[in-house]
Structure formats: C-alpha cells, structure tokens
Amino acid sequence: MRNDGHPAGSWYAETAAVHLPDLPPPQGQVRTGVCIVGAGFTGLGAALALARAGVPCLVLEAARVGSGASGRNGGQAHPGHRQDQAWLEARVGADEALRLWKLAEAGRAHLSGLVARVAPEADYRSGLILARHRPGGEGQDAAHVEHMARVYGCEALSLLSRDELAEDLGTDVYHGGVLDRDGGHLHPLNLALGLARAVLTAGGEICEGAPALSWTRGGGTIEVATPTARVICDRLVLTGDGYLTPIAGAARDRVMPINNFVLVTEPLGERAGRILRRNAAAADTRFVVNYFRKTDDDRLLFGGGETYRETYPADLAGYVRRSLLKIYPDLSDVRITHAWGGSVGVTLHRTPLVAFPAPGVSLAAGYSGQGVMLAPYVGHLLGLEATGDVAAAEALEALRRLPAPAFPGGRWLRRPLTIAGLTWYALRDRL
C-alpha cells in the first residue's frame, strides 16, 4: 500500500485517505478492449465508464495515479466553463452555448455522484467566491448574475458588495464579487484515488510506471508500446493535460503546459474564524489567478504564481508566499508547512480540447484550470463513446467544435511567443 510518486511537499499526498494496491507495469504482449493513457480525472473517468459497461480496459500511467494536475491542483470545482456563457454565445451562438451549459451542468451532477458513491474521502464542500481585484466592475457582475438567471435558469449566483466580501474573506483588498453556491472545493487526490479504486473494483486494470511511448495501427487493432510491453487494443484514449507526450501528435500544438504552485500553512488557530467565514473557496479575477480555501484542520491552502519555463523557482514556498501576503499581510508570522507545483494544460482560448486524431483514437486535454468539474465527466463521455453510446458522442462533438487552435509559432517558436504574451498579461495584474 502506498501513495508515493506525488510532488514533493504535497499536503494532499500526506493526507490521502484512499490507499491502492501495487499496480505494476504491464509485461510482454497484453490484449485489452480500450487502452487509456493517463490515470488522472479524464483517464480514470473513461476507465470507470468502460469497466462498468463490461468492456475490458487498461490504463497506462507514466508515474502514479493522480500524480499530475488531478492530484495536486487547488481542489476548486468551478461550474460552467472557463470562458463564461456570454463569451461562448459570441463565439458559437446561443443554441450551442446553451448546449455547452447543459453539458457542464451534467458534469456538475456527475461530480456530485462520484463524491457521494465513489470517493467520499474527497470531502466536497459547497461554495465558491469570485473576488474582483479591480474597482468598477459592479455593473458587469450584476449583468452576469441577471443573464445567468434569465437565460440559463441559474439561481446559484449572488452579488457580494465590497464590505460583504471583506467580512467573508477576512481581507479588504478586493472590490466585490460573486458567490456561486453550486461551486465548491474538495481533496483532489482523494477523488483521483477513489476513482482508481472504483475502476479496479469494476474489473478495469491500471498500470503505474508505464509510459506510453508510441502507437501504431495495423490489422484492425492498435498497438501501444511501453518500455516493458506491447498493448494490443481496439480503441485508444489519450489524456494527460499538461503532460501530453509526442504520441498525441499535432494535438500537442494546441495545449501549452504552464507551471502553477500551491502552499499550505500550519493550522491558523483562532485566526481561522476570521478567514473565509462561510468555508467557501475563493479565486480572484487576475489573469494569474490567486485561489485559496481552508482545509478541515483550519490550514489555509493557497495557490498563486505561474511560470512558463521548464524550471521551477528555487524556493516554492517563498514564491507563493509573496502572493499570499498581498492578500493576508497579517499572516506573515504563519509557518508554511507544505509547498509543491507542477504543470497544467491550457489552450489558447481556455476552452477544453477534445479531438479524434485517427479512427478509434480519442483525446481530451487542456481544461485550463476547469478540470475538477469537467475532466471526470469528459472522461466518462469518452468511455461511453467507446462503447458506441450516441448521446455521449454528440456531447463530445459539441466540445470538439469549441475553438482550440494551435498556439502561434509552430513547434519551435510557440513557447517563446506564448511566454511573451502570458508575461504581458501577468504584468497587467500589477497595474
């Protein structure tokens, strides 16, 4: 039994409540119905749908279950899509935007069911606050709340004045915001491990330490090569988000890995009662988002800061702590007990990427920070689609139509060009 292989310093790994058996890599030639690459929310969601349908499936994970973004993110569950409904209406039309909203709502219900029946250890808690970091947006917030209620029947949103927000968050640095009662937060690694446990219970297979190196098609089947095995399958599902490998082909040009970092404080004691009083999670409107929530033992879990190169800051805790103290300067004496980081996949327009690169091959990645709510459900749809489910195929087609173009510059120039653009937007946060 173990939960190793996760980022050094991860509070999630230290507090994981679900323990899996050893999951060794495959050996020799292995035959399965569907091979899934990546044991995060998407891959495990697909495997669970397949296993429950009685379809043989094998998940190949290069590291450990949940060792990517699924097991170390901020744990915030945001309803809807990363781009709001007004943006979607302008890009894809009102009917398609409504279809996408219904899909996201189905994802919210799916997550609720997973937490209730598959991973109660994820400890889901309701409430999500979007805090405005600049003045002057009260009218825009009000229009958004009204639009969502009138057009989409969403009654979960309510406005928070500057004073109300300061009272709730325990800081006066924000200028108002919106409370989403349908949002929430959870322990993401426990969700990933709970999904894996359910996959194994349903008869699916998971292999850790098993990177997929390549795939080829021949004779009506697909062969996936790992360092120790040849996996022969009828269908292939590629996941990985910010860790997409070359086997994803041209889809890699449409997903950019960026590094994000999280810290956890020591328990705050009596000060915990003055921060996030309703125990909701919070995120702000900066381009480089600050996001934070309290743990069940009254620590503050805080994410802030991004880097766009392959290297990390030498002092992760200090790097994130600078952002924390801009919001909560009175926590300067609080000890930081955990700090970690890793890659998350983003797309140019922050819309998820769903693609079908070849017959029998499907791919999903690039959730752009929206993966806690969307990824398990998109994986569920990928699994159902592999069984021939028409409704799942139609839902995935709606996601496939979302604009997710390649980053400019091609394979060699896209990173420096993107770094320049992202750095400019990050600098705007400071103005």
N, C-alpha and C positions, 0 to 999 in steps of 0.2 A: 504494500500500500504506500502511495507517495503522491505528493503534489509539487514536485520539484520541476525544474525546467522553465520556470516563470521568471520575469525580470527580477534582478537583484534588488532587494529593498521593498518588494511589493507587500503592502499590507493585506491585499487580497489573498496572496499565497499563504501568508502567515495565519490567516483567519478562515481559510477554506474549510467548509464543513462537510463536503462530499469527497469521498475517497474512492479512487478507481483501482482495479487490479492492474498488474503489469500488462502492458499492451505492446508486445514485441513487434519488430518489423516483419513483413512477410518474407518467406523464403521460397526460392525456386519458382515454379510456374503456378500461378493461382488463378482460378476461374471464378468470376462473380457476374452478377447481372449489371450492376451500376457501380462504377468506381468514382469516388468523390475525393477531390484533392483539397485538403484543408479542414481541420477539426475546430473551426470557430462556429459562431452562431449560424452562418449560412450552411456550411457543410453538414453540421450536426442536425440542423432543421430538415435538410433534404434526406439525410440518412434515417431520421426518425419516421418521416412520412413513408419512405420506401420499406423500412423494416416492418412497420405496422401493416403495410399492404401485402406483406409476404414476399417482397421482391428481394433477392439476395443483394447485399450491398457491402462495400468495403470502403472505409475512409482511410486515406493516406495522410498522415500528419508529419511534417518535417521535424517538428520539435515535440511539444507536448500539447495535449488537449487544452485549448484556451490560452496558449502561450502568446498569441498575437493580441490584436486590439480587443478581441472579445473578452479576454480575461484580465485586462488591465486598464480599461477605459474609466471615465468618470462615473459610470453607473447611472447616467441620466437617461430617462425614457421620454423622448420628445414626440408627442403626437404629430401626425401630418408628415410633411416633407421638409427638407432643409430649406428649400425655397417656399415661400408662403403661397397661398392659393391665388392671390391676385397676380403674382408673378407667373404662376402656371397658366392662369386664364389668358394672360397676354401672350404667352408663348405657344400654347397648344389649343386654346379655345375653351369655352365654358363647359361644353359637354365632356371633353377629355379631362379637364380639371376636376370635374365632379366625379368622374370615374376613378381618378387617382386618389381623391379624398376618401372615397368608399373603400378603396384598396388599403389605404393607410389605417382606416378605422378597423378593417378586418385584421390588420396586423396588430393593432392595439388589443383587440379581443383575443387574438391568438396568444399574445404575450401573457395576458392575464390568465389564460387557461394553462399555459406552461408553468407559470409560477405556482398556481394552485395545485396542479396534479403531477408535475414532473420535477420541479425544483423549488419546493417551498423554502429551502435554505437560502434562496436568493433574497428573501425578506423584503419584498416590494413595499414601498411606502408612497402614498399619494401626495401630489402637489409639486408644481414646478413654476418658478417665478422667472420671468424675463425682465431684467433690470436695464433701464435705459441709461447709458453712460453720458449722454449729452442732453442739454436742455432743449425745449422747443418741440418735442415730439408728442405732446399730449393729444393733439388733434389726430395725428396719424394712428396712435394707439387706439383711440376711440373709434375711428373709422374701421380699423381692423376688427375690433370686437363686434361692432354692429354688422359688418359684412359677413363675418363667420356665422353669426346667429341667423341672419336673414336668408342667406344663400345656402348655407350648409347645415342649418339646424344645430349648430354647435353652441350649447348653452354653458359650456365649462369655463369660459373666459370671463374675467372681470378685471376692471381697471384698478390700479393701485396708485394713489397720489404719492407725491414725494414724501410727505410725512408718514403715510401709512407704510410705505416701503422701508423708510428708515427705522420705524418701530419694529417691523418684522425682521429685517436683516440684521439690525444692530449696527448699522453704519449709515452715514448721511452723504456718501459720495455719489449716490445715484439720484436721478431726477424723476422717478416714477417708473411704472412698469405695468405688466400684465401677469395675473395669476391664472395658470391653466390647471384646473382641478383634475383633468384627465391625464396629465403628465405625472411623473414620479421618479423614483430612484430605487436602485437595488444593488446587490452584490453581484457584479457581472461574472466573476469567475465561478461562483456557486451556480449561476444559471448555466454556464457552459458545461461544467462538470455534471450537473443534473441532467442536462440533455444527453451527454455521453452515456451516463448510467442508463437512461431510458432506451437509448439505441441498443446497448448491449443486452438489456433485458428483453427487448423485442426481437432479438436474433441478428441484429446487424453486427458487423465487425469493424474495429478501429485498430489501426497500427500506428504507433508512435515511432519517432526516429526513422521515418520512411519518406524522404523527399521524393516527389515525382520528378524524374529527370527529363522525360520526353514521352510523346505518344505518337503512335502510327496507326494507320487504318489498313486492314487487309483481310480479304476473305469474309467480309460481312461483320467483322468484330474489330475492336480497338485494343491495342496493346499499350500498356503504360509501363515504362521502365523505372525501377527504383534501384538503388545500389545493390540490393540483395534479391530482387525478384522481378518477374515479368507477370503483370496482372492483365489477364485477358477479360474483357468486358464487352457488353452490348452497348452501353451508354457511358458517357463521361461527363462529370460535373466539375467545373473548375471554380474554386473560390480562393480566398487569400487576401482580398482587400489591399492593404498597403504592402503586402508581401507576395504579390503576384510574381511568378517566375517566368522565364522565357517560354515555357510551354503554353502560356496564354497568348502567344503570338502578338498580333497587332493590337489586341486589347490593352496591352501594357502602355501603349502610347496615349491611352485615354484615362489612365489612372496614375496620379502622382503620389508617391509616399512622402508624407511630411511627419516630422517628429513632434510629439506632444508629451508633456511632463506633468506629473502629479506628485503631491506630497500629502502626508498625514501628520497631524500634530499629536502631541500627547493629549490625554483627556483634559478638557478645559475646566472641569470642576464647576464652580458656581457661575463662571462666565458663560458656560454653555447655554444657560437660560436666557441670555440676552442676545443670542445669535440665532437667526433662523427660527423664530419662536414657534412657527406652525410646523416645523420639521419638514418643510418642503425643500427641494433642491433649488438652486438658483444658478442662472447663467446670465451674462450681460451681452450687450449689443455690439461689443467691439469686434473688429474683423478677426483679431486673435482673441478668442473668447476666453474670459475667466469664468470658471464654473466651480461650484462648491456646494457641499452638503454636510450634514452631521452624520456620524456613524452611531450605531446603537449604544456605544460606550462613551458618547459625547466628545469624540475627537472631531476635528474639522478636516475633511478631505477636500483638497483644493487643487484644481488644475489651472495652469496658466503658463503661457510662453510656448512658442514653437520655434523649431529650427528647420532649415530646409536643406541641410547638407547631411552627409552620412555620419558625421561625428556628433557626439553629444557634448553639452557643457561639462567641464571637469567637475563642477560642484552642482549637481542637480538640485539638491535641496535649497542651496543659496539662490540658484537661478529662479526657481519658482517662488521662493520666499519674498523676493523683491515685489512681485505682483501681489502676493497676499497682503503685505504690509501697506500697500497703497489703498487697500480696502479696509483692512483692520489694523491700523497702526498700533493699537493698544495691545496687540498680540506679539509685540516684539520680544517679550521675555519668554514666550512659549517655546518649548523644545520641539523640534521636528524629529519624529521617530522613524519615518519611512519616506522614501522618495524613489521614483522609478520613471521610466519613459519607454517609448517605442513608436513605431510607425503606424499611421492611419492613412487610408487611401482616400484621396479627394479627386473629384472630377472638375473640369474647367467651369461648369455651371453649377456645381454642387448637387447635381442630380445623380441618382444611382445608375450604374452601368449594368444593364442586362443584355447579353449578346448570345448569339448562336453561331460560333465561328466555323462550324462544319456540321454535316449531318450527324446526329447523335451526340453532339457536344454542346453543352450549355455553360454559361459563365455569368457570375454576378459578383460585383465588387464596387468600390468607390462610394460608400454610403456617406462619406463626408461628415462624419460626426452623428449621423442619424441611425447608426446600426443597432443600438439596443432595441429599439422598437421595430425597425424594418427588417433587419437581417434574418432573424429566426423565421419570419413569415415568408420572406422571399425564398429562403431555403426550402421551407415547406412546399411552396408552389413549384419549385424546381423538382422536388421529389415526386409530387403528384403528376407533373407534366411528363416525367419519365415513364409513368405508368399509363400514359395516354389520356389523362384527365383533360377534357376540353376546356372547362372553366378555368383551370389553372393556366393552361396555355394562353387563353385570352387575357388573363390578368398579366402574365409575363410580357405579352405583346404590348400592352399599354406601357409598361416600364421600358421596354426596348425602344419605343418611339420617343422617349424623352431625349432632349438634346444633351448628348455627352460626347462632343467632338474631341479629336486628338488635341493635346497641348501643342501650341505652335513651336516650330523649331526642329521638328523631327527628333529622331532618337538621340542625336548628339547635342543639339542646341536647346532642347526643350527645358532641361534642368536650369541652365544659367538664365534663360529668359524668364522662366517661371519664378526663380528665386528673386530676380529683379522686381517683377510685378508684385509678388507676395510681400516683399520687404517694403515696397512703397505703401501698400495698404496697411501694413503693420505700423509704419511711421505715422500714418494718418490718425491712428488711435491715440497718439500722444498729443495731437494738436487741440 
